[in-house]
């Protein structure tokens, strides 16, 4: 169950092997691609723009009709920003040895994000990278973060500031 006043509408997670899940939420089953593609999609779904888009239509529960309508950019293998999304999402998802095989296929270490500060910084960089893939600019990010929580427009101000640091760094890197 979800609604616009919850903290997040889309809660994306990598499910470890041999774990049963219920039918309460939509899940994606890989039919093609590899673990790096899974990490990329996980990185997109974990980003606040997906949540922001979903909040425009979701009232009580996320379903495949909403999920399938969300935009998914893909610049293709080898794009530096896409590769960084894969790395960050992989590191954030591979929290323990249950994900060892998957992490090896993605090319990331298991359990490498152990403190809150490092995790928050990676999430901010993930948001910045995905913003670039969607072609957003700083004004778009300002709208996104100031309207994400209608009751508290300043709720994500600190996160927004951290995202801008990475966004500007990536802007400089990809414009070379």
N, C-alpha and C positions, 0 to 999 in steps of 0.2 A: 504494500500500500504506500502511496505517496501523495503528496499534494504540494501546491506552490509555497506553503509555509515551512515545509521540511527543509533541513539543511541542504540535502541533495535529492534530486529526482532520479538520476541514474547512478547506481552504485555498481561500478564495473569491477569484476574480480576474476582472477585466474583460479579455476577450480583444480585442486590437486588430483592426481590419478586415484582411481578406486574410491571416489567419494560420490555418494548419492545426493542428487539435488531434487528439490520439489518443483511442482509446476506453478508456483506462485509468481515467479518472475521469468521473463524471457531469457533464454540463453542461446548462445551461438555455438554451433557444432561445426568444427572445421571439416570442410569437404574438399578443399583444395588449398594450395599454398602451404607454407611451412610455419615453424615456430616464430620466425622473425615477422611474418605477416600477422600472426596472432598478437605478438607484442605491439605491433604498429596499431592494430585495431583497438587493443586494450588501451593504449596511450591516447587515442582519439576519444574513446568512450569515457575515459577518466577525466578528460578536460572539461572545464566549466562551460565552454561554448556549447558542447553537446547538451549539457544540463540546461543551459539558458534557452536553447532552442526547444528542448522537450517541455520546459515549463510553460511555454506559450500555448501548449495544447493539453498537457496532462493534468487531470484533476485528482484522480484517485489511484490509478495504476498504470504502469508502463506496459505497453503491449507491442506486438510485432508491427502493427500498423504505424504506430508512432516511430518505433525504432527503424523500420525500413525507410521512412520518409526523411530521416536525418541525413544531411549532406556529409559525404565522406571524400575528402581530397586524397589523392595518391599521386605524388610526383614520380613514383617508380623507384625501384631498387637503385641504390648508389647515390641518391640525392642526400646531401649532407644533413639537412634538417630532418628528413625522414629517418636516416640512420640514427640520429641522436634521439628521436622519439622512441625508436626501437630499444636503444640502449637504456634510456631512463625508465621506460615502462618495464623492461625486462628486469632491471635492478630492483625496482619497487615491488614487482610481483614475486620474484624468486626469494621469498623470505626465509625458507628453510629447505632441508634436504629432500622434502617431498617433491620439490621442483628442480632437482639436480639435473635430470636428463633434459628437461625443457630449457633450463638456463644454459646448459652446455650447447644446445642447438641454437640458441639466440646469441651466444657468445658473451654472456655476462656471468659474474661470480654469484654464488648463492649467499644470501645473508649479508650483503655488502652495505646495506643502509641500516645502521644500528642506532643512530641517535636522531632525535626530533629535528634538530637544526639542519642536519644534512638532508633529511627527508623533505622538510619544508622547502629547502633550496632546490632540490630536484623537482618537486612539484611546480614551483614557480618557473623553472626553466622549461619543464614540459609544457606548461601553459603558454609560454612565450614561443616555443617552437611550433606548437600546433596553431597558434595565432598566425604565424608566418605562412603555414601551409594553407590556411583559409584565406590568405590575402588581406588580413585585417591590419589596421593601422592603430596608432596610439589613441585616436579619438574613439574608434570602435571599442577598444579595450576599456576606455573610461566609461562608455555607456554600459558595457557588459557588467563591469564590477559595481557600478553605482546603482544598477537596476536589478541585480541578481536577487537581493532581498528587499522587497518593496517596503517593508516596515523599518528597515535599518540600512539606508543607502550607503553608510560609511562602514558597514560591517567588514567588507573585504578591502578596505583602504590599504592596510599594511601589506596584504598579499599582492594587491595591484602594484604597489610600489616595487616589490621584489620582482614581479613579472616584468615590469618596465626595464629594470636593470638588464635582465637577460634578453629582452626583446631588442633593446638598443644594441647590445653586443652582437646578437645574431644578425641584426640589420646591417651592421658594419661588415660582418664576416661574409655574408652572402652577396653583398654589393661589390665585392672585389672582383 
